[in-house]
Amino acid sequence: MKYIDLRSDTVTKPTPEMRKAMFEAEVGDDVYHEDPTVTALEKRTAEILGKEAAIFMPSGTMTNQVAIRCHTEPGDEVLMDVSTHIYFYEVGAPGALSGVMCRLIPGIRGIFTGRDVEVFLRAKDIYFPPTRLICVENTHNRGGGSIWPLEQIASVAAAAKRHNLIFHMDGARLWNASAETGISEADYCGYFDTVSVCYSKGLGAPIGSALAGSAEFVERARRFRKQFGGGMRQAGFIAAGALYALEYHRARLVEDHTNARLFAEGICDLPGIDLDPATVQTNIVKFRVSSGSPFELVEKLKAAGVLMSATDVDTIRAVTHLDVTREEVEHAVEIFRSTMERNGL
Ligand SMILES: *Cc1c(COP(=O)(O)O)cnc(C)c1O
C-alpha cells in the first residue's frame, strides 16, 4: 500500500534533481578538509545564518551535543525548556557525553522568557552547579512547530548577556520559522553564539546537519565531531543533497504550512479531537485525542492508508512535508474522518 506518510518531515526521499546533484558531486576526504562539496555547503550555510563558519555533521543530535560539549565542562548546568529535543529525544546525551545537568524551564509550547532565565539561573554558591549555557529550540518540535517570537529571543539573549551565559539555538526547523515569518535566518541567528540546523527535515535532504558559530568555535567543534565519531570522508555526496535543498527547498516550506493548516481545519470539528487550528504555525499539527487511545487510532489510520505518530498517551502528531501534496492532505482528512466515524469515536 502507498501510505500518506505524515509521521515526520524526516521521511522524504531525494527528488530526481537532488539525486542528480548528489550523483555528480565532486568529492574528497573531508577529514583532510579536501571535500569541495562539503566545504561549499559549510560556506553557504554560514552565509545564510550570518555566522563566520559552519561544520557539517551526520545528525542534529550530533550538532547539538558537540555544541554542548564545546561550551561546557562536566558538572555545569544547561537551561532549556522541559520538552526540548536536546533533553527529550537525544538519549540522555548531555549527561552521557558532556557530564552536564539539564535544568528544565516549563515553557509555553516550548517558549520561555528572560524572566524565566532569571528564576532558573543558579546563584554563585559553592553548593550549586554553575549555569553555563541556555538552549532554545526554534521552531519547537514538541511545542507543535511553534515559532519563537523575536522579542522573546531578544529577552532571553539579554538575560544571557547579563549573566555571561552562552546562547545556543537548536534550529533543526529554523527554515520553517523563517519561511513563515519572513524574518531571515541570519536575523534569528544574530542573537545566538551558536546554531544547529538540519537539512534532512523540511528541506528534504536525505542526511545531515550543520553547526555554525565563530571560526574559533567551529575549529573546536571539529575536534569533538571527530571524537564523537562524526568525521566523514567523501561526504560530498550527501552534502550535495543538502546544498541542493538549501537553494531549492527553503521557499516552498510555506506550502507545507498551508497544508498543515488545511489538515487541522479538516479534522478540528470532530468530537473527541481537541485541536485549535490557530495553534498551527508551521508544518506540525499536534492534537489531543480525548476519547480512546491515540495508539489504537494511529493503528486504524494505518490500516486505512495514513501514517501519523502517537507522541504521548493522549496526543497525535501529523507533519506535512515535501513528499505530501495538497491532494494527499485532503485525502488524509477524508480518511481520518471516516476512520473516526467507522469506529464510533
Ligand atoms: C530532528 C531534530 C533534531 C535532530 O535529530 P537527528 O535525528 O539527530 O538528526 C534536533 N532538534 C530538533 C528540534 C529536531 O526536531
The ligand as a Gaussian input file, in Angstrom:
#p B3LYP/6-31G(d) Opt

LIG

0 1
 C       15.096000      16.166000      14.355000
 C       15.550000      17.139000      15.340000
 C       16.892000      17.187000      15.734000
 C       17.955000      16.254000      15.209000
 O       17.618000      14.954000      15.124000
 P       18.531000      13.867000      14.384000
 O       17.572000      12.790000      14.134000
 O       19.606000      13.521000      15.320000
 O       19.070000      14.498000      13.144000
 C       17.255000      18.158000      16.632000
 N       16.378000      19.035000      17.104000
 C       15.091000      19.030000      16.743000
 C       14.173000      20.063000      17.285000
 C       14.625000      18.071000      15.857000
 O       13.336000      18.058000      15.523000

